[in-house]
């Protein structure tokens, strides 16, 4: 439920941000000039603090009112998403802190993996887990499409993080590149290894501290 609520908040915040930037481009020059050169944090700060002046014409007044409303909506939704993420982190830490210790696994990825896995024995083998994640040669059944998509995205996030920051993974990529593998093939192999390792980790409960 927390993952769904956070995802909804993130998507809505992103929509509000897109609308904000689109309206800034079309805003009257005196207003548009205030945002010139600003990145997202600065844009939101300026927009949330906009004030309407009685001397403005109708177009400028409406533009400022809408910009301020969108910015505040995006800010509030971002705060909501952050609160959900903190709650998710607390649950993951209390349930499977060992998962968070894996390279490239943050609270959202960990929660996604845990929701797909659920409990020991639900998924009967690492091959089945890889199939559910969409990283096995045989595709998952249509009834698993939503879970498969989200789990595959989690595996993709882990793989990209490890490629960027994990020395062992970088060495693996370099070796497979020399062997003639394409980047896509390497990522697929890497995600298959990640699925195998995560499944083995999940099926063995961590020892009490």
ChimeraX attribute file (.defattr): number of C-alpha atoms within 10 A of each C-alpha:
attribute: neighborCount
match mode: 1-to-1
recipient: residues
	/A:1	8
	/A:2	16
	/A:3	18
	/A:4	10
	/A:5	13
	/A:6	21
	/A:7	16
	/A:8	15
	/A:9	21
	/A:10	19
	/A:11	15
	/A:12	16
	/A:13	24
	/A:14	15
	/A:15	13
	/A:16	21
	/A:17	21
	/A:18	14
	/A:19	15
	/A:20	21
	/A:21	18
	/A:22	12
	/A:23	17
	/A:24	22
	/A:25	14
	/A:26	11
	/A:27	18
	/A:28	14
	/A:29	11
	/A:30	9
	/A:31	18
	/A:32	13
	/A:33	12
	/A:34	13
	/A:35	18
	/A:36	11
	/A:37	8
	/A:38	12
	/A:39	9
	/A:40	11
	/A:41	10
	/A:42	11
	/A:43	19
	/A:44	23
	/A:45	15
	/A:46	16
	/A:47	24
	/A:48	19
	/A:49	12
	/A:50	15
	/A:51	11
	/A:52	13
	/A:53	10
	/A:54	8
	/A:55	8
	/A:56	10
	/A:57	9
	/A:58	9
	/A:59	11
	/A:60	18
	/A:61	15
	/A:62	14
	/A:63	18
	/A:64	23
	/A:65	16
	/A:66	16
	/A:67	27
	/A:68	22
	/A:69	17
	/A:70	24
	/A:71	25
	/A:72	19
	/A:73	18
	/A:74	25
	/A:75	19
	/A:76	14
	/A:77	21
	/A:78	19
	/A:79	15
	/A:80	18
	/A:81	22
	/A:82	15
	/A:83	14
	/A:84	21
	/A:85	20
	/A:86	15
	/A:87	15
	/A:88	19
	/A:89	19
	/A:90	13
	/A:91	14
	/A:92	20
	/A:93	15
	/A:94	8
	/A:95	13
	/A:96	17
	/A:97	16
	/A:98	15
	/A:99	22
	/A:100	18
	/A:101	10
	/A:102	16
	/A:103	14
	/A:104	21
	/A:105	20
	/A:106	17
	/A:107	20
	/A:108	21
	/A:109	22
	/A:110	25
	/A:111	25
	/A:112	19
	/A:113	24
	/A:114	18
	/A:115	13
	/A:116	18
	/A:117	20
	/A:118	13
	/A:119	12
	/A:120	12
	/A:121	9
	/A:122	11
	/A:123	16
	/A:124	10
	/A:125	14
	/A:126	18
	/A:127	18
	/A:128	18
	/A:129	24
	/A:130	27
	/A:131	21
	/A:132	27
	/A:133	28
	/A:134	26
	/A:135	27
	/A:136	19
	/A:137	11
	/A:138	12
	/A:139	15
	/A:140	20
	/A:141	10
	/A:142	8
	/A:143	8
	/A:144	15
	/A:145	15
	/A:146	11
	/A:147	19
	/A:148	23
	/A:149	15
	/A:150	18
	/A:151	28
	/A:152	22
	/A:153	16
	/A:154	22
	/A:155	30
	/A:156	21
	/A:157	17
	/A:158	21
	/A:159	25
	/A:160	16
	/A:161	15
	/A:162	19
	/A:163	19
	/A:164	11
	/A:165	12
	/A:166	14
	/A:167	11
	/A:168	11
	/A:169	18
	/A:170	14
	/A:171	12
	/A:172	13
	/A:173	20
	/A:174	13
	/A:175	13
	/A:176	16
	/A:177	14
	/A:178	9
	/A:179	9
	/A:180	10
	/A:181	15
	/A:182	13
	/A:183	12
	/A:184	9
	/A:185	13
	/A:186	19
	/A:187	19
	/A:188	19
	/A:189	18
	/A:190	23
	/A:191	25
	/A:192	24
	/A:193	16
	/A:194	19
	/A:195	27
	/A:196	17
	/A:197	13
	/A:198	21
	/A:199	21
	/A:200	13
	/A:201	15
	/A:202	18
	/A:203	17
	/A:204	9
	/A:205	13
	/A:206	13
	/A:207	6
	/A:208	4
	/A:209	3
